[in-house]
Amino acid sequence: MLSTTDTDSGDTYEACVATANWLLSNTQLRPTVGIVCGSGLGGLAEMLKDPQIFKYSDIPNFPQSTVHGHAGQLVFGTLKGKPCVCMQGRFHLYEGYPIQKITLPIRVFKLMGVETIFMTNAAGGLNQDYKVGDIMIIKDHINFPGFAGINPLKGPNDDRFGVRFPCMSDAYDRDLRQLAHKVAAELGYDFLQEGVYSVLGGPSFETIAECRMLHRLGADAVGMSTAHEVIVARHSGMRCFALSLISNRAVMDYDSQERANHEEVLETGRLRSQQLEKLVSIMVTRLDHNNNNNNSSS
């Protein structure tokens, strides 16, 4: 029997096991799908049937969400019959948490039996062909904090989580991306894009020079989350699918009067959220079929 003694950091294997066991002992649901909701996109959790809600403040070892637009609760329920667990609000580097603490919920998801994770975020559009309200399927990311050694896998590797050097060239599941395009076509969505997401530390929005640099390096959108969670999810062997809601156009021109702000992010989320929720919910219903026919993707 594994020890469940907590440590000061609260992010060890034993601490994650303790958190997973606490949650499983308080719900009958055994989730196989995890969903992480970004700014203004918490409505995905409200689609779950027979919801059972746990506030982050009540969950052992969990950090607390401090961002407006993030409800700060874990919701268990079924989506079109699929058992799911949904984070209504995530954690970010700029809130002051160690990166291992930010990604602890992803570890807990794995230990509860989650096999596939859907992630959403709000991001600034760097690609000049993108419009506010577009949804970008993330096909790859540029992890700028990682260039400075800020990586959730830093430190001794625990083989019970995953291998020391996990591959990231297949981080965003190709089959799930293809499924998203297929579902979007069926729904008549003409606002779907696919591109590269760049993550920065925040909380200040990017300067014009930074946006220009990111765009030249091949980034189509910029945000402050998601990549860290994907790294941990892949380290644990879970399939990942992620969407960015383009909530504002990144300012690239010194003569521009535009200014990025969080209220714009939340408002764009409200306007597009129902369509995004419909896309994700249909994808979840088709997961088994997609799995059976595309077992090589993960």
C-alpha positions as CSV (number, residue, x, y, z in Angstrom):
1,M,0.0,0.0,0.0
2,L,1.4,3.4,-1.0
3,S,2.1,5.9,1.7
4,T,-0.3,8.9,1.4
5,T,1.7,11.2,3.7
6,D,1.6,14.8,2.4
7,T,4.7,16.8,2.0
8,D,5.3,20.6,2.1
9,S,5.1,20.8,-1.7
10,G,2.0,18.6,-1.9
11,D,3.0,17.4,-5.4
12,T,4.7,14.1,-4.8
13,Y,3.3,10.8,-6.1
14,E,2.0,10.0,-2.6
15,A,0.3,13.4,-2.3
16,C,-1.4,12.9,-5.7
17,V,-2.5,9.4,-4.7
18,A,-4.0,10.8,-1.5
19,T,-5.9,13.5,-3.4
20,A,-7.1,11.0,-6.0
21,N,-8.2,8.5,-3.3
22,W,-10.0,11.3,-1.4
23,L,-12.0,12.3,-4.5
24,L,-12.8,8.7,-5.5
25,S,-14.0,8.0,-2.0
26,N,-16.4,10.9,-2.3
27,T,-18.0,10.1,-5.7
28,Q,-19.3,7.0,-7.4
29,L,-18.2,8.3,-10.8
30,R,-15.0,6.9,-12.4
31,P,-14.0,9.5,-15.1
32,T,-12.2,8.5,-18.3
33,V,-12.3,12.0,-19.8
34,G,-10.9,15.1,-18.2
35,I,-11.7,18.6,-19.3
36,V,-9.8,21.8,-18.3
37,C,-11.8,25.0,-18.8
38,G,-10.0,28.3,-19.7
39,S,-11.0,31.9,-19.0
40,G,-14.7,32.5,-19.8
41,L,-15.2,28.8,-20.9
42,G,-16.4,27.2,-17.7
43,G,-19.8,26.4,-19.3
44,L,-18.4,23.1,-20.5
45,A,-18.7,21.9,-16.8
46,E,-22.4,23.0,-16.8
47,M,-23.1,20.5,-19.6
48,L,-22.4,17.6,-17.3
49,K,-25.4,15.6,-16.1
50,D,-25.9,14.7,-12.5
51,P,-23.0,17.0,-11.5
52,Q,-21.1,16.5,-8.2
53,I,-19.1,19.6,-7.3
54,F,-16.0,19.9,-5.2
55,K,-14.6,23.3,-4.4
56,Y,-10.8,23.5,-4.8
57,S,-10.6,24.7,-1.2
58,D,-12.1,21.4,0.1
59,I,-9.8,19.1,-1.9
60,P,-6.6,18.0,-0.2
61,N,-3.4,19.4,-1.7
62,F,-5.2,21.4,-4.3
63,P,-4.1,25.0,-5.0
64,Q,-6.7,27.7,-5.2
65,S,-7.8,29.6,-8.4
66,T,-7.4,33.3,-8.0
67,V,-8.4,34.5,-11.5
68,H,-11.7,36.3,-12.3
69,G,-13.6,34.1,-14.7
70,H,-12.4,30.8,-13.1
71,A,-15.0,29.3,-10.8
72,G,-12.4,27.2,-8.8
73,Q,-14.2,23.9,-8.6
74,L,-13.9,20.3,-9.8
75,V,-17.1,18.9,-11.4
76,F,-17.8,15.2,-11.8
77,G,-20.7,14.1,-14.1
78,T,-21.5,12.5,-17.4
79,L,-21.4,14.1,-20.9
80,K,-23.5,12.2,-23.4
81,G,-23.1,9.2,-21.1
82,K,-19.3,9.5,-20.8
83,P,-18.0,9.8,-17.2
84,C,-16.1,13.1,-17.0
85,V,-14.3,15.3,-14.5
86,C,-14.0,19.0,-15.3
87,M,-11.8,21.7,-13.9
88,Q,-13.8,24.9,-13.8
89,G,-10.8,27.1,-13.5
90,R,-7.1,26.3,-13.8
91,F,-3.9,27.5,-12.3
92,H,-1.1,29.7,-13.8
93,L,2.5,30.6,-13.2
94,Y,1.6,34.2,-12.6
95,E,-0.5,33.3,-9.5
96,G,2.8,32.4,-7.8
97,Y,2.5,28.7,-7.5
98,P,5.4,26.4,-8.3
99,I,4.9,24.8,-11.8
100,Q,4.6,21.3,-10.2
101,K,1.6,22.6,-8.1
102,I,0.0,24.1,-11.2
103,T,0.0,20.7,-12.9
104,L,-1.0,18.6,-9.9
105,P,-4.6,18.2,-11.0
106,I,-3.4,16.5,-14.2
107,R,-1.5,13.9,-12.2
108,V,-4.7,13.4,-10.1
109,F,-6.8,12.9,-13.2
110,K,-4.4,10.2,-14.4
111,L,-4.6,8.4,-11.0
112,M,-8.4,8.5,-11.1
113,G,-8.4,6.7,-14.5
114,V,-8.6,9.6,-17.0
115,E,-7.3,8.5,-20.4
116,T,-8.1,11.6,-22.6
117,I,-7.9,15.3,-21.7
118,F,-9.6,18.1,-23.5
119,M,-8.2,21.6,-22.7
120,T,-9.5,25.0,-23.6
121,N,-8.0,28.4,-23.2
122,A,-8.4,32.0,-24.3
123,A,-5.5,33.3,-26.4
124,G,-4.4,36.3,-28.3
125,G,-4.2,35.9,-32.1
126,L,-0.8,36.5,-33.6
127,N,-1.7,35.0,-37.0
128,Q,-3.0,37.9,-39.1
129,D,-5.5,35.7,-40.8
130,Y,-7.2,35.0,-37.5
131,K,-10.3,36.9,-36.3
132,V,-11.6,37.4,-32.8
133,G,-13.9,34.5,-32.1
134,D,-12.0,32.0,-34.2
135,I,-11.2,28.7,-32.5
136,M,-7.7,27.4,-33.0
137,I,-7.0,23.7,-32.7
138,I,-3.5,23.5,-31.1
139,K,-1.2,21.3,-33.2
140,D,2.0,22.2,-31.3
141,H,3.3,24.6,-28.7
142,I,6.4,26.7,-27.9
143,N,7.1,26.6,-24.2
144,F,9.0,29.8,-23.5
145,P,9.2,29.3,-19.7
146,G,10.8,25.9,-20.5
147,F,13.6,27.7,-22.3
148,A,14.5,29.2,-18.9
149,G,14.2,25.8,-17.1
150,I,10.7,26.3,-15.9
151,N,9.3,22.9,-16.7
152,P,6.8,20.8,-14.6
153,L,9.1,17.7,-15.1
154,K,12.1,19.5,-13.6
155,G,13.8,17.7,-10.6
156,P,14.0,13.9,-9.9
157,N,11.8,11.8,-12.1
158,D,9.3,9.5,-10.5
159,D,9.0,6.5,-12.8
160,R,5.5,5.8,-11.4
161,F,4.3,9.0,-13.3
162,G,6.3,8.5,-16.5
163,V,9.7,8.3,-18.2
164,R,12.5,10.7,-17.6
165,F,12.5,12.1,-21.2
166,P,9.0,12.0,-22.7
167,C,8.5,12.7,-26.4
168,M,6.6,15.9,-27.2
169,S,6.5,15.7,-31.0
170,D,3.1,14.0,-30.7
171,A,1.9,16.0,-27.8
172,Y,-1.4,17.0,-29.4
173,D,-3.2,13.9,-30.6
174,R,-3.5,13.9,-34.4
175,D,-6.6,11.7,-34.6
176,L,-8.5,13.9,-32.2
177,R,-7.5,17.0,-34.2
178,Q,-8.8,15.3,-37.4
179,L,-12.0,14.4,-35.5
180,A,-12.4,18.0,-34.5
181,H,-12.2,19.1,-38.1
182,K,-14.8,16.5,-39.1
183,V,-17.2,17.5,-36.4
184,A,-16.8,21.2,-37.1
185,A,-17.5,20.6,-40.8
186,E,-20.7,18.7,-39.9
187,L,-21.8,21.6,-37.7
188,G,-21.0,24.1,-40.4
189,Y,-18.4,25.9,-38.3
190,D,-16.3,28.1,-40.6
191,F,-14.3,29.7,-37.8
192,L,-12.0,26.8,-37.0
193,Q,-8.2,27.2,-37.4
194,E,-5.2,25.0,-36.6
195,G,-1.9,26.4,-35.4
196,V,0.9,26.7,-32.9
197,Y,0.3,28.0,-29.4
198,S,3.0,29.9,-27.5
199,V,2.9,30.2,-23.7
200,L,4.5,33.0,-21.7
201,G,4.5,33.5,-17.9
202,G,2.1,36.5,-17.7
203,P,0.2,38.2,-16.1
204,S,1.1,41.2,-18.2
205,F,0.0,41.0,-21.8
206,E,2.7,40.9,-24.4
207,T,4.5,44.0,-25.8
208,I,4.3,44.8,-29.5
209,A,8.0,43.7,-29.9
210,E,7.2,40.4,-28.1
211,C,4.2,39.7,-30.3
212,R,6.3,40.4,-33.5
213,M,9.0,38.0,-32.2
214,L,6.5,35.3,-31.4
215,H,4.9,35.5,-34.8
216,R,8.2,35.4,-36.6
217,L,9.1,32.3,-34.6
218,G,6.1,30.5,-35.9
219,A,3.5,31.0,-33.2
220,D,-0.1,31.6,-34.3
221,A,-1.5,32.4,-30.8
222,V,-0.2,33.4,-27.4
223,G,-1.5,32.6,-23.9
224,M,-0.5,31.9,-20.3
225,S,-1.5,28.2,-19.7
226,T,-2.1,24.8,-21.3
227,A,1.4,23.8,-22.4
228,H,2.5,22.9,-18.8
229,E,-0.6,20.7,-18.4
230,V,0.0,19.0,-21.8
231,I,3.6,18.2,-20.8
232,V,2.5,16.5,-17.6
233,A,-0.4,14.7,-19.4
234,R,1.9,13.3,-22.0
235,H,4.4,12.3,-19.4
236,S,1.6,10.3,-17.8
237,G,0.6,8.7,-21.1
238,M,-2.8,10.5,-21.6
239,R,-4.1,11.7,-25.0
240,C,-4.4,15.5,-25.3
241,F,-6.6,17.7,-27.4
242,A,-6.6,21.5,-26.9
243,L,-8.5,24.5,-28.3
244,S,-7.7,28.2,-28.1
245,L,-10.5,30.7,-28.4
246,I,-9.0,33.7,-30.1
247,S,-10.3,36.4,-27.7
248,N,-8.3,39.3,-29.0
249,R,-6.0,40.3,-31.8
250,A,-2.4,40.7,-30.5
251,V,-1.2,44.3,-31.1
252,M,1.5,44.2,-33.7
253,D,1.5,47.8,-34.9
254,Y,3.0,50.8,-32.9
255,D,0.3,53.1,-34.5
256,S,-2.5,50.9,-33.2
257,Q,-4.9,52.2,-30.6
258,E,-6.0,48.6,-29.6
259,R,-5.3,47.4,-26.0
260,A,-5.6,43.9,-24.7
261,N,-7.7,43.4,-21.6
262,H,-9.1,40.5,-19.6
263,E,-12.8,41.7,-19.9
264,E,-12.5,41.3,-23.7
265,V,-11.3,37.8,-23.1
266,L,-14.3,36.9,-21.0
267,E,-16.8,38.6,-23.3
268,T,-15.5,36.7,-26.3
269,G,-15.8,33.5,-24.3
270,R,-19.4,34.2,-23.6
271,L,-20.2,34.8,-27.2
272,R,-18.6,31.7,-28.6
273,S,-18.9,29.3,-25.7
274,Q,-22.0,27.5,-26.8
275,Q,-20.5,26.5,-30.1
276,L,-17.3,25.4,-28.5
277,E,-19.2,23.3,-26.0
278,K,-21.2,21.6,-28.7
279,L,-18.0,20.8,-30.6
280,V,-16.3,19.3,-27.5
281,S,-19.4,17.4,-26.4
282,I,-19.8,15.7,-29.8
283,M,-16.1,14.8,-29.9
284,V,-16.5,13.2,-26.4
285,T,-19.3,11.0,-27.6
286,R,-17.2,9.7,-30.5
287,L,-14.1,9.0,-28.4
288,D,-14.6,5.2,-28.3
289,H,-15.1,4.9,-32.0
290,N,-12.1,7.1,-32.6
291,N,-10.0,5.0,-30.2
292,N,-11.0,1.7,-31.8
293,N,-9.9,2.9,-35.3
294,N,-6.9,4.9,-34.4
295,N,-5.0,3.2,-31.6
296,S,-1.6,4.3,-32.9
297,S,-2.0,8.0,-32.1
298,S,-0.9,8.0,-28.5
